[in-house]
Amino acid sequence: MRYLFLFFVSLCLFSCGSSYKILTYNIYHGENPYKKGESNLADVSEVVKNLDPDVVFLQEVDSMTNRTKGFNQDRKVDVAAELGTLSGRTGYFAKAIDYSDGGYGEGILVRKPSDIIRVSLPFPQGGEGRAMIAVKEKGKIILAGTHLCHQYKTNRLAQVEAIIDYYQKTGLPMVIGGDFNFRPESEEYKRITEHFYDAAVLGNNVQYI
């Protein structure tokens, strides 16, 4: 079963008077999933340039792994940084796990160099580690991206709680976007929407798969 990417918007966001265009993209570690052994970074960067978002959240991001050598002329690649260069932005990486002599986790593309927030998320039932990456825009709003556990509900609930806790501690409006691996009837969805609005519902554009 596949799950649509979602954006959740904090309850206090509407009072801050800001508008942001945001893209979230699971990039499959920078490899074309339909043509294995070929990079998809040029294609992804074209999507970013055409849509021209203020910030891009990236999921399934490699950084300096041996895996990237196979489709990048035998060189290790910091995928987020490379995408930043190709799309005319600055790319940053947040490691969730060690992988293939490098790292694997989340990425973010922003228009100009920024101070980046990296948060490790809990996984009490084991499995793959997860992370959240964020930027504080203009000192008054947090824009954050993540990829929640695909295996265990216990992990997803713990990760949702960590996100809520982070939001409450900052005291700032927050957008959280990414690949959440849950559906709107799930406990995880019900819990996060106690504190955040579902942007798809707000925009009357719900297309869950």
Backbone torsions as a table, in degrees:
resi	resn	phi	psi	omega
1	MET	NA	136.1	-178.6
2	ARG	-102.9	155.2	-176.1
3	TYR	-128.5	137.5	-179.6
4	LEU	-77.5	146.5	173.2
5	PHE	-68.3	145.2	-175.7
6	LEU	-129.4	157.4	166.9
7	PHE	-120.7	136.8	173.7
8	PHE	-119.8	135.3	-173.6
9	VAL	-116.9	130.2	-176.7
10	SER	-66.4	154.0	-173.8
11	LEU	-62.2	-26.4	-176.6
12	CYS	-95.3	4.1	-175.7
13	LEU	-63.4	-36.0	-172.1
14	PHE	-68.1	-17.6	-179.4
15	SER	-87.2	-6.9	-174.6
16	CYS	-90.5	-8.8	173.5
17	GLY	69.1	25.3	-178.7
18	SER	-111.9	153.9	177.3
19	SER	-131.4	131.5	-179.5
20	TYR	-134.6	140.0	173.6
21	LYS	-100.2	120.8	-170.4
22	ILE	-127.0	138.9	176.7
23	LEU	-122.4	137.9	171.0
24	THR	-120.6	140.6	-168.8
25	TYR	-150.0	118.1	171.0
26	ASN	-84.7	111.3	-168.8
27	ILE	-99.2	5.7	174.9
28	TYR	53.9	51.9	178.8
29	HIS	52.3	20.2	176.7
30	GLY	87.8	9.7	179.7
31	GLU	-112.0	141.4	177.8
32	ASN	-67.8	114.6	-176.8
33	PRO	-68.1	-16.9	-179.6
34	TYR	-98.8	-13.2	177.6
35	LYS	-136.8	77.5	-176.0
36	LYS	-55.9	142.1	-178.1
37	GLY	89.9	0.6	177.3
38	GLU	-118.3	141.6	177.7
39	SER	-72.5	146.7	173.6
40	ASN	-109.8	9.4	-172.2
41	LEU	-66.4	-37.1	177.9
42	ALA	-64.5	-41.6	179.5
43	ASP	-66.4	-43.5	179.1
44	VAL	-62.3	-42.3	-179.0
45	SER	-64.2	-33.3	177.2
46	GLU	-66.7	-39.1	175.7
47	VAL	-60.7	-45.3	-179.8
48	VAL	-61.4	-46.1	-178.6
49	LYS	-65.5	-38.6	-178.9
50	ASN	-69.4	-40.2	-179.5
51	LEU	-80.8	-27.9	175.1
52	ASP	54.0	53.7	178.0
53	PRO	-76.1	162.0	175.6
54	ASP	-73.6	-34.1	179.7
55	VAL	-146.5	147.2	178.1
56	VAL	-124.8	125.6	172.3
57	PHE	-94.7	130.2	-178.7
58	LEU	-115.1	134.9	174.6
59	GLN	-115.5	157.2	-178.7
60	GLU	57.7	63.1	-174.1
61	VAL	-110.5	127.3	173.5
62	ASP	-92.1	148.1	172.2
63	SER	-135.7	111.4	175.1
64	MET	56.9	41.6	178.2
65	THR	-93.1	158.6	171.9
66	ASN	-64.4	-29.8	-179.2
67	ARG	-58.5	-38.6	-177.4
68	THR	-69.6	-20.4	179.5
69	LYS	-62.9	-31.0	-175.0
70	GLY	-66.8	-22.1	179.5
71	PHE	-129.7	26.2	177.4
72	ASN	-141.1	50.4	176.2
73	GLN	52.3	41.8	175.5
74	ASP	61.4	33.6	175.6
75	ARG	-126.9	141.3	174.0
76	LYS	-71.8	143.5	-174.0
77	VAL	-129.6	134.4	165.4
78	ASP	-83.1	97.8	-168.7
79	VAL	-60.6	-42.8	-179.7
80	ALA	-63.1	-44.0	179.2
81	ALA	-64.3	-40.7	179.6
82	GLU	-63.8	-44.0	177.4
83	LEU	-63.6	-36.2	176.5
84	GLY	-60.3	-46.1	179.0
85	THR	-62.2	-46.1	-177.2
86	LEU	-66.4	-31.2	-175.9
87	SER	-100.3	2.2	179.3
88	GLY	76.5	29.4	179.5
89	ARG	-128.2	-174.8	173.1
90	THR	-110.6	128.7	-178.3
91	GLY	-108.5	140.1	179.0
92	TYR	-129.4	155.9	-176.1
93	PHE	-125.6	143.4	172.2
94	ALA	-126.4	115.2	-175.6
95	LYS	-75.7	131.0	172.2
96	ALA	-97.6	-39.1	-179.8
97	ILE	-144.6	157.7	166.7
98	ASP	-74.9	138.1	-178.8
99	TYR	-155.1	130.7	170.9
100	SER	49.8	48.0	180.0
101	ASP	63.8	20.7	176.2
102	GLY	-148.6	-142.2	179.5
103	GLY	-132.1	161.4	-179.3
104	TYR	-143.2	133.8	-178.5
105	GLY	174.5	-128.9	-173.1
106	GLU	-111.2	155.8	174.8
107	GLY	-135.1	163.7	176.2
108	ILE	-145.9	140.4	174.3
109	LEU	-115.3	129.5	179.4
110	VAL	-130.0	161.0	-173.9
111	ARG	-69.5	-30.6	-179.1
112	LYS	-144.1	159.4	-179.6
113	PRO	-52.5	137.0	-174.7
114	SER	-142.0	163.5	170.4
115	ASP	-79.9	122.8	-173.1
116	ILE	-104.1	140.3	177.9
117	ILE	-103.2	129.1	178.3
118	ARG	-122.9	125.8	-176.2
119	VAL	-128.6	125.2	172.8
120	SER	-79.8	137.2	-179.6
121	LEU	-105.3	148.4	-176.2
122	PRO	-73.2	153.9	173.3
123	PHE	-142.9	72.5	-171.4
124	PRO	-63.2	-23.3	179.7
125	GLN	-92.3	6.2	-178.4
126	GLY	86.2	-168.8	-176.3
127	GLY	93.7	-154.6	-172.7
128	GLU	-83.2	133.1	175.9
129	GLY	-65.2	154.1	-178.3
130	ARG	-133.2	158.6	-178.2
131	ALA	-142.2	164.0	171.6
132	MET	-124.9	138.9	176.3
133	ILE	-121.4	141.4	-173.8
134	ALA	-150.2	162.0	174.2
135	VAL	-134.1	142.8	175.9
136	LYS	-96.8	106.6	-176.2
137	GLU	-83.5	123.9	176.6
138	LYS	54.2	22.4	177.2
139	GLY	69.7	11.7	-173.8
140	LYS	-136.6	1.8	177.9
141	ILE	-152.3	140.3	176.9
142	ILE	-99.8	125.9	174.5
143	LEU	-112.4	116.1	-170.0
144	ALA	-130.9	145.7	177.5
145	GLY	-128.0	149.6	-179.7
146	THR	-157.0	174.3	176.9
147	HIS	-141.7	105.8	-174.9
148	LEU	-79.9	164.1	-175.3
149	CYS	-56.5	134.2	178.5
150	HIS	-92.5	-7.1	-171.9
151	GLN	-100.5	-47.3	-166.3
152	TYR	-127.8	130.4	175.9
153	LYS	-60.4	-39.3	179.7
154	THR	-55.8	-43.6	178.4
155	ASN	-66.0	-45.0	-178.9
156	ARG	-61.2	-42.3	178.4
157	LEU	-62.9	-42.1	178.1
158	ALA	-64.0	-37.7	179.3
159	GLN	-69.8	-40.0	174.7
160	VAL	-60.8	-43.3	178.7
161	GLU	-62.1	-39.2	179.1
162	ALA	-65.3	-38.0	177.5
163	ILE	-65.8	-45.7	178.0
164	ILE	-60.7	-43.5	179.5
165	ASP	-61.8	-42.8	178.4
166	TYR	-61.9	-45.9	179.0
167	TYR	-58.1	-47.0	-177.8
168	GLN	-65.5	-34.8	-179.4
169	LYS	-72.6	-32.0	-179.5
170	THR	-70.8	-33.7	-176.2
171	GLY	70.1	16.6	-177.9
172	LEU	-116.2	154.5	170.7
173	PRO	-58.5	150.9	-173.9
174	MET	-149.1	140.5	168.3
175	VAL	-113.0	131.4	174.9
176	ILE	-122.3	125.2	-178.6
177	GLY	-133.5	161.2	175.7
178	GLY	149.2	-154.7	-178.4
179	ASP	-105.4	103.8	-168.6
180	PHE	-95.7	-17.8	177.5
181	ASN	58.8	32.4	170.7
182	PHE	-143.2	165.8	-177.6
183	ARG	-113.9	165.8	-173.7
184	PRO	-66.4	-17.6	176.2
185	GLU	-87.0	-1.6	-174.6
186	SER	-80.1	159.6	175.8
187	GLU	-64.4	-35.8	-179.7
188	GLU	-62.0	-45.5	179.2
189	TYR	-62.9	-45.3	-178.7
190	LYS	-62.2	-35.9	-179.4
191	ARG	-70.5	-46.0	-175.9
192	ILE	-68.6	-31.1	180.0
193	THR	-80.3	2.8	166.3
194	GLU	-73.1	-20.0	-176.9
195	HIS	-123.3	-20.1	-177.7
196	PHE	-129.1	146.3	169.8
197	TYR	-82.1	145.8	170.1
198	ASP	-81.3	115.4	-175.1
199	ALA	-62.8	-30.8	178.1
200	ALA	-66.1	-38.8	177.6
201	VAL	-67.9	-42.9	178.5
202	LEU	-60.2	-38.8	-179.1
203	GLY	-86.2	3.9	-179.1
204	ASN	53.7	43.4	-177.2
205	ASN	-136.5	57.1	-176.9
206	VAL	-88.7	120.6	180.0
207	GLN	-139.8	57.8	179.7
208	TYR	-68.0	140.4	-179.8
209	ILE	-104.7	NA	NA
